[in-house]
């Protein structure tokens, strides 16, 4: 989020787009705007999505009333980030456009905005728009990318190369992102590098090494407090360990993915991972692990619903 302390990041599902801005310039802020902004930031950090959206909308209204281009740009960007995290991409796009216009008007850095626009395009499956926005990080007259921004662009391009099975190009972009992430130490970037590396290794059918990469991604997601992506990383690790012929390791990762996902309200994905954990544990003859997975399944699907599902 813009104006947050170093390490604040965008909570994006799928790969997370790092959103670490330049430090805010020293300026006297409107007291009411600052109060609303602090409340919105705390709501975002607590992952209270609806409250964060509501409060950042209030911040944006106040900034518009003040006719402060930089504050409008920051507020529109932060509101868009919350909407993206909630899966409301259509609503987010208009605020991202407003953020880009207003920050440029204030002659402020628009690199964060362009990266989120690229990530939204990727989430929509629009590779061409993803690459266009990613390219603008380097060509926009008011974009001043740092090592973290450059690493994120490399990861975006690497993901698309991986989707297209262009593994040589994907690996070169992975190497670039890894080198850049060392100059901008951030758990989100570390996680993104591990995720892309794991994806490349899966394409190359090097399943055990891929699984290890996804395990490292999960640790980095935990460090970054990206809990939705933590569950997904554990799920990816489970899939890779299963492909590597390590059913007990796969069952462990699937179980942990299901447990984390359920705690966050993701019942459908938790059910899928839980079933994988239970089946793999049973096949491997690990009765204790299978019982643990069944107990979790009972939490996901209460008995009355389980009976109905069997019918």
BAZAMAR-261929 format. One record per residue (C-alpha): residue number from 1; residue in one letter; chain; x, y, z. Coordinates in pm, 1 decimal, always signed. Example, Ala and Ser with C-alpha at 12.3 -4.5 7.8 and 13.67 -1.06 7.14 Angstrom:
<pts>
- 1;a;A;+1230.0;-450.0;+780.0;
- 2;s;A;+1367.0;-106.0;+714.0;
</pts>
This chain:
<pts>
- 1;x;A;+0.0;+0.0;+0.0;
- 2;x;A;+122.5;+349.7;-72.4;
- 3;x;A;+235.0;+546.2;+233.3;
- 4;x;A;+279.6;+231.6;+440.7;
- 5;x;A;+603.3;+133.0;+604.1;
- 6;x;A;+852.9;-74.2;+409.4;
- 7;x;A;+736.3;-431.8;+360.6;
- 8;x;A;+367.3;-349.7;+312.5;
- 9;x;A;+247.6;-547.1;+14.1;
- 10;x;A;-47.2;-618.5;-207.1;
- 11;x;A;-238.1;-926.7;-91.1;
- 12;x;A;-304.0;-1080.2;-441.4;
- 13;x;A;-422.2;-1431.0;-475.4;
- 14;x;A;-242.9;-1584.6;-734.4;
- 15;x;A;+111.3;-1463.7;-727.5;
- 16;x;A;+125.7;-1159.5;-534.0;
- 17;x;A;+229.5;-842.6;-680.6;
- 18;x;A;+467.7;-660.1;-452.2;
- 19;x;A;+359.5;-307.2;-385.6;
- 20;x;A;+637.3;-138.1;-194.7;
- 21;x;A;+633.6;+234.5;-278.9;
- 22;x;A;+892.5;+501.1;-238.8;
- 23;x;A;+882.4;+664.6;+105.7;
- 24;x;A;+618.2;+935.2;+131.9;
- 25;x;A;+750.5;+1285.3;+95.7;
- 26;x;A;+749.1;+1494.1;+410.8;
- 27;x;A;+440.1;+1714.8;+392.3;
- 28;x;A;+166.2;+1835.1;+622.2;
- 29;x;A;-138.3;+1613.7;+569.6;
- 30;x;A;-499.8;+1697.6;+631.1;
- 31;x;A;-585.8;+1564.0;+978.8;
- 32;x;A;-915.9;+1403.1;+876.6;
- 33;x;A;-759.2;+1236.7;+573.7;
- 34;x;A;-470.8;+1106.3;+785.3;
- 35;x;A;-714.1;+965.0;+1042.4;
- 36;x;A;-918.3;+782.0;+777.8;
- 37;x;A;-602.5;+659.0;+605.7;
- 38;x;A;-465.9;+510.6;+929.0;
- 39;x;A;-793.8;+329.0;+993.5;
- 40;x;A;-803.5;+190.3;+639.3;
- 41;x;A;-443.3;+72.5;+663.5;
- 42;x;A;-510.5;-110.3;+990.3;
- 43;x;A;-820.2;-275.6;+840.0;
- 44;x;A;-614.3;-388.6;+540.7;
- 45;x;A;-342.7;-530.7;+764.2;
- 46;x;A;-609.6;-723.7;+959.9;
- 47;x;A;-737.6;-858.8;+626.7;
- 48;x;A;-1077.1;-703.0;+695.7;
- 49;x;A;-1149.6;-659.9;+325.9;
- 50;x;A;-1496.6;-501.9;+338.0;
- 51;x;A;-1394.3;-251.7;+604.5;
- 52;x;A;-1074.9;-159.1;+418.4;
- 53;x;A;-1271.9;-95.8;+97.8;
- 54;x;A;-1522.4;+121.2;+283.3;
- 55;x;A;-1254.1;+323.3;+461.5;
- 56;x;A;-1035.6;+373.7;+153.7;
- 57;x;A;-1345.3;+496.4;-32.7;
- 58;x;A;-1382.2;+757.6;+242.4;
- 59;x;A;-1012.9;+848.3;+210.2;
- 60;x;A;-1061.2;+895.1;-163.7;
- 61;x;A;-1365.3;+1119.0;-115.6;
- 62;x;A;-1171.7;+1334.8;+129.0;
- 63;x;A;-872.0;+1356.0;-106.1;
- 64;x;A;-1097.8;+1458.6;-394.7;
- 65;x;A;-1257.4;+1724.2;-177.4;
- 66;x;A;-910.5;+1860.2;-98.0;
- 67;x;A;-821.2;+1858.9;-469.3;
- 68;x;A;-483.5;+1705.1;-383.9;
- 69;x;A;-365.8;+1505.9;-687.3;
- 70;x;A;-109.3;+1294.4;-501.3;
- 71;x;A;-352.0;+1208.7;-220.4;
- 72;x;A;-621.2;+1123.8;-476.0;
- 73;x;A;-376.2;+900.2;-661.7;
- 74;x;A;-261.9;+722.9;-346.0;
- 75;x;A;-618.5;+671.7;-219.9;
- 76;x;A;-745.4;+546.8;-557.3;
- 77;x;A;-452.0;+303.9;-577.2;
- 78;x;A;-507.8;+170.8;-224.7;
- 79;x;A;-880.3;+129.1;-284.6;
- 80;x;A;-805.2;-57.7;-608.7;
- 81;x;A;-562.6;-289.7;-428.1;
- 82;x;A;-833.7;-383.1;-176.8;
- 83;x;A;-1084.5;-444.1;-456.1;
- 84;x;A;-837.7;-666.4;-643.6;
- 85;x;A;-775.8;-867.0;-326.5;
- 86;x;A;-1153.1;-915.9;-303.0;
- 87;x;A;-1167.1;-1034.0;-666.6;
- 88;x;A;-1355.0;-721.6;-783.1;
- 89;x;A;-1142.2;-654.7;-1088.4;
- 90;x;A;-1395.8;-446.5;-1284.5;
- 91;x;A;-1438.7;-204.6;-995.4;
- 92;x;A;-1062.5;-186.1;-941.3;
- 93;x;A;-973.1;-95.2;-1298.6;
- 94;x;A;-1140.8;+245.8;-1290.4;
- 95;x;A;-961.3;+342.1;-970.4;
- 96;x;A;-628.9;+223.2;-1112.3;
- 97;x;A;-680.3;+450.8;-1413.3;
- 98;x;A;-762.5;+740.3;-1180.4;
- 99;x;A;-453.4;+665.3;-970.7;
- 100;x;A;-226.5;+667.1;-1276.7;
- 101;x;A;-368.3;+998.7;-1402.4;
- 102;x;A;-353.5;+1175.7;-1066.4;
- 103;x;A;-7.7;+1053.8;-968.0;
- 104;x;A;+126.1;+1161.3;-1306.8;
- 105;x;A;-39.9;+1499.5;-1254.1;
- 106;x;A;+142.0;+1522.3;-921.1;
- 107;x;A;+463.5;+1410.6;-1095.5;
- 108;x;A;+476.8;+1112.0;-858.2;
- 109;x;A;+594.6;+758.1;-934.7;
- 110;x;A;+330.3;+547.3;-1113.4;
- 111;x;A;+531.8;+222.1;-1123.4;
- 112;x;A;+320.8;+58.8;-848.3;
- 113;x;A;-0.8;+136.4;-1033.9;
- 114;x;A;+127.4;-5.0;-1362.5;
- 115;x;A;+234.0;-326.3;-1190.7;
- 116;x;A;-109.3;-377.6;-1037.8;
- 117;x;A;-270.6;-306.7;-1375.5;
- 118;x;A;-42.7;-571.9;-1524.6;
- 119;x;A;-133.6;-819.8;-1252.2;
- 120;x;A;-507.2;-760.5;-1299.1;
- 121;x;A;-465.6;-823.2;-1672.2;
- 122;x;A;-282.3;-1146.6;-1589.3;
- 123;x;A;-558.9;-1253.7;-1353.0;
- 124;x;A;-803.7;-1199.6;-1638.3;
- 125;x;A;-590.7;-1416.4;-1868.0;
- 126;x;A;-498.0;-1127.4;-2098.5;
- 127;x;A;-129.7;-1188.8;-2172.0;
- 128;x;A;-100.2;-904.2;-2423.2;
- 129;x;A;-233.2;-643.8;-2177.6;
- 130;x;A;-11.6;-788.1;-1904.0;
- 131;x;A;+298.0;-740.5;-2118.1;
- 132;x;A;+185.4;-392.5;-2227.1;
- 133;x;A;+141.6;-264.4;-1871.8;
- 134;x;A;+463.7;-436.5;-1762.4;
- 135;x;A;+650.0;-262.8;-2043.7;
- 136;x;A;+509.4;+74.9;-1942.2;
- 137;x;A;+686.2;+38.3;-1605.8;
- 138;x;A;+1002.6;+122.8;-1805.8;
- 139;x;A;+856.8;+364.3;-2064.4;
- 140;x;A;+598.1;+575.7;-1880.5;
- 141;x;A;+736.9;+927.9;-1827.5;
- 142;x;A;+637.5;+923.8;-1459.5;
- 143;x;A;+745.4;+570.0;-1378.3;
- 144;x;A;+1066.0;+540.1;-1177.0;
- 145;x;A;+1112.7;+165.2;-1120.5;
- 146;x;A;+1342.8;+36.6;-851.0;
- 147;x;A;+1491.2;-314.1;-824.5;
- 148;x;A;+1168.6;-449.4;-673.7;
- 149;x;A;+957.6;-317.7;-961.3;
- 150;x;A;+1204.5;-460.4;-1213.9;
- 151;x;A;+1193.0;-796.8;-1040.8;
- 152;x;A;+812.3;-796.8;-1051.9;
- 153;x;A;+817.0;-724.3;-1425.4;
- 154;x;A;+1057.9;-1014.2;-1480.0;
- 155;x;A;+826.0;-1242.6;-1280.5;
- 156;x;A;+521.5;-1134.2;-1483.3;
- 157;x;A;+703.8;-1195.3;-1809.5;
- 158;x;A;+840.5;-1523.8;-1676.7;
- 159;x;A;+492.8;-1646.0;-1586.5;
- 160;x;A;+371.3;-1577.0;-1939.3;
- 161;x;A;+674.9;-1748.2;-2090.7;
- 162;x;A;+605.3;-2046.6;-1865.9;
- 163;x;A;+238.5;-2052.3;-1975.6;
- 164;x;A;+363.0;-2067.0;-2332.9;
- 165;x;A;+610.9;-2347.4;-2248.6;
- 166;x;A;+901.3;-2117.5;-2343.0;
- 167;x;A;+1117.5;-2259.3;-2067.6;
- 168;x;A;+1449.4;-2109.4;-2180.2;
- 169;x;A;+1303.2;-1760.0;-2178.1;
- 170;x;A;+1120.7;-1827.1;-1851.6;
- 171;x;A;+1441.9;-1944.3;-1685.1;
- 172;x;A;+1632.2;-1635.3;-1804.1;
- 173;x;A;+1359.7;-1412.5;-1658.6;
- 174;x;A;+1361.7;-1615.7;-1335.9;
- 175;x;A;+1738.0;-1559.8;-1307.3;
- 176;x;A;+1688.8;-1186.2;-1363.9;
- 177;x;A;+1415.9;-1167.6;-1098.7;
- 178;x;A;+1626.2;-1363.5;-849.3;
- 179;x;A;+1924.0;-1130.1;-895.9;
- 180;x;A;+1705.1;-819.1;-861.8;
- 181;x;A;+1528.4;-953.6;-554.2;
- 182;x;A;+1862.2;-968.9;-374.6;
- 183;x;A;+1893.3;-591.4;-416.3;
- 184;x;A;+1542.4;-542.5;-277.6;
- 185;x;A;+1500.3;-796.4;+4.2;
- 186;x;A;+1129.6;-859.4;+42.5;
- 187;x;A;+952.3;-1182.5;+134.3;
- 188;x;A;+695.2;-1125.3;-140.5;
- 189;x;A;+963.5;-1110.8;-407.0;
- 190;x;A;+1135.2;-1418.5;-262.8;
- 191;x;A;+802.7;-1602.9;-279.7;
- 192;x;A;+744.9;-1493.5;-638.4;
- 193;x;A;+1089.3;-1611.3;-742.8;
- 194;x;A;+1036.0;-1951.3;-578.3;
- 195;x;A;+692.0;-1987.0;-735.6;
- 196;x;A;+817.4;-1914.4;-1087.4;
- 197;x;A;+1113.6;-2146.7;-1035.2;
- 198;x;A;+876.8;-2421.0;-923.7;
- 199;x;A;+654.8;-2368.9;-1227.1;
- 200;x;A;+950.7;-2396.6;-1463.4;
- 201;x;A;+1068.9;-2714.9;-1291.7;
- 202;x;A;+720.3;-2866.1;-1325.6;
- 203;x;A;+725.2;-2800.0;-1700.5;
- 204;x;A;+1066.1;-2969.0;-1709.9;
- 205;x;A;+921.6;-3260.8;-1506.0;
- 206;x;A;+1178.1;-3214.9;-1229.2;
- 207;x;A;+908.2;-3272.7;-974.4;
- 208;x;A;+1101.6;-3317.6;-651.0;
- 209;x;A;+1304.9;-2999.9;-699.1;
- 210;x;A;+984.5;-2817.1;-794.4;
- 211;x;A;+822.9;-2936.4;-472.4;
- 212;x;A;+1115.6;-2800.2;-272.1;
- 213;x;A;+1075.6;-2463.4;-445.5;
- 214;x;A;+705.9;-2450.3;-355.3;
- 215;x;A;+793.5;-2542.6;+4.5;
- 216;x;A;+1025.4;-2241.8;+13.8;
- 217;x;A;+754.5;-2028.4;-142.2;
- 218;x;A;+515.9;-2127.0;+137.9;
- 219;x;A;+769.8;-2015.0;+400.9;
- 220;x;A;+814.0;-1679.9;+224.5;
- 221;x;A;+436.1;-1632.7;+195.6;
- 222;x;A;+408.2;-1690.3;+570.1;
- 223;x;A;+683.6;-1437.3;+635.6;
- 224;x;A;+503.2;-1185.3;+413.8;
- 225;x;A;+170.6;-1264.9;+586.6;
- 226;x;A;+16.2;-1347.5;+247.7;
- 227;x;A;-212.3;-1610.9;+389.3;
- 228;x;A;-425.9;-1679.8;+81.9;
- 229;x;A;-111.8;-1738.4;-121.4;
- 230;x;A;+35.7;-1946.3;+162.2;
- 231;x;A;-247.0;-2197.0;+126.3;
- 232;x;A;-205.4;-2204.5;-250.9;
- 233;x;A;+170.8;-2252.3;-221.0;
- 234;x;A;+115.5;-2551.9;+7.8;
- 235;x;A;-133.3;-2688.4;-245.4;
- 236;x;A;+123.6;-2648.3;-522.7;
- 237;x;A;+381.7;-2824.5;-306.6;
- 238;x;A;+136.6;-3109.2;-247.0;
- 239;x;A;+79.6;-3150.3;-619.1;
- 240;x;A;+453.1;-3150.4;-693.7;
- 241;x;A;+534.9;-3399.1;-414.2;
- 242;x;A;+257.5;-3624.2;-547.2;
- 243;x;A;+406.1;-3608.6;-898.8;
- 244;x;A;+746.5;-3683.7;-746.9;
- 245;x;A;+608.6;-4009.5;-605.0;
- 246;x;A;+625.1;-3896.5;-239.3;
- 247;x;A;+267.7;-3957.5;-118.1;
- 248;x;A;+325.8;-3889.0;+252.3;
- 249;x;A;+497.1;-3557.0;+183.5;
- 250;x;A;+216.7;-3473.2;-57.9;
- 251;x;A;-47.9;-3565.5;+200.8;
- 252;x;A;+121.9;-3343.4;+456.8;
- 253;x;A;+125.9;-3039.5;+224.7;
- 254;x;A;-232.0;-3097.6;+108.1;
- 255;x;A;-348.0;-3125.3;+470.3;
- 256;x;A;-175.5;-2803.0;+568.4;
- 257;x;A;-314.7;-2625.7;+260.0;
- 258;x;A;-665.6;-2741.3;+351.6;
- 259;x;A;-627.5;-2636.8;+714.5;
- 260;x;A;-495.8;-2291.2;+622.6;
- 261;x;A;-756.5;-2243.1;+351.4;
- 262;x;A;-1043.2;-2344.0;+578.7;
- 263;x;A;-925.6;-2104.5;+850.7;
- 264;x;A;-951.1;-1827.4;+590.7;
- 265;x;A;-1300.6;-1925.0;+476.6;
- 266;x;A;-1197.5;-2103.9;+156.7;
- 267;x;A;-1419.4;-2406.3;+206.0;
- 268;x;A;-1422.5;-2533.2;-154.7;
- 269;x;A;-1046.5;-2536.6;-205.1;
- 270;x;A;-998.2;-2671.3;+147.9;
- 271;x;A;-1229.8;-2962.1;+68.5;
- 272;x;A;-1036.3;-3046.2;-246.3;
- 273;x;A;-699.7;-3042.7;-68.1;
- 274;x;A;-837.6;-3236.5;+230.5;
- 275;x;A;-966.7;-3514.2;+5.2;
- 276;x;A;-625.9;-3539.2;-162.5;
- 277;x;A;-455.2;-3560.2;+177.8;
- 278;x;A;-690.9;-3833.0;+301.3;
- 279;x;A;-665.5;-4044.0;-14.6;
- 280;x;A;-286.0;-4026.0;-30.9;
- 281;x;A;-245.6;-4109.1;+338.9;
- 282;x;A;-475.2;-4411.8;+302.4;
- 283;x;A;-287.9;-4536.8;-3.8;
- 284;x;A;+43.2;-4501.8;+180.0;
- 285;x;A;-95.7;-4692.2;+480.0;
- 286;x;A;-54.3;-4401.6;+724.2;
- 287;x;A;-361.8;-4448.7;+942.3;
- 288;x;A;-282.1;-4161.9;+1178.2;
- 289;x;A;-244.1;-3908.9;+896.7;
- 290;x;A;-560.8;-4038.8;+730.2;
- 291;x;A;-758.2;-3995.3;+1056.0;
- 292;x;A;-626.5;-3642.2;+1090.5;
- 293;x;A;-738.2;-3561.4;+735.5;
- 294;x;A;-1083.1;-3715.6;+797.1;
- 295;x;A;-1124.4;-3506.8;+1111.9;
- 296;x;A;-1047.6;-3195.4;+910.9;
- 297;x;A;-1297.7;-3309.6;+650.2;
- 298;x;A;-1565.4;-3323.1;+919.8;
- 299;x;A;-1492.6;-2957.8;+998.9;
- 300;x;A;-1516.3;-2863.7;+631.7;
- 301;x;A;-1834.0;-3062.9;+565.8;
- 302;x;A;-2050.5;-3113.4;+877.3;
- 303;x;A;-2220.0;-3457.6;+914.4;
- 304;x;A;-2564.8;-3347.5;+795.4;
- 305;x;A;-2412.5;-3207.1;+477.6;
- 306;x;A;-2194.1;-3512.9;+430.8;
- 307;x;A;-2503.8;-3738.8;+434.1;
- 308;x;A;-2675.7;-3515.3;+181.5;
- 309;x;A;-2367.3;-3519.1;-41.5;
- 310;x;A;-2359.0;-3900.6;-37.8;
- 311;x;A;-2717.7;-3908.1;-162.6;
</pts>
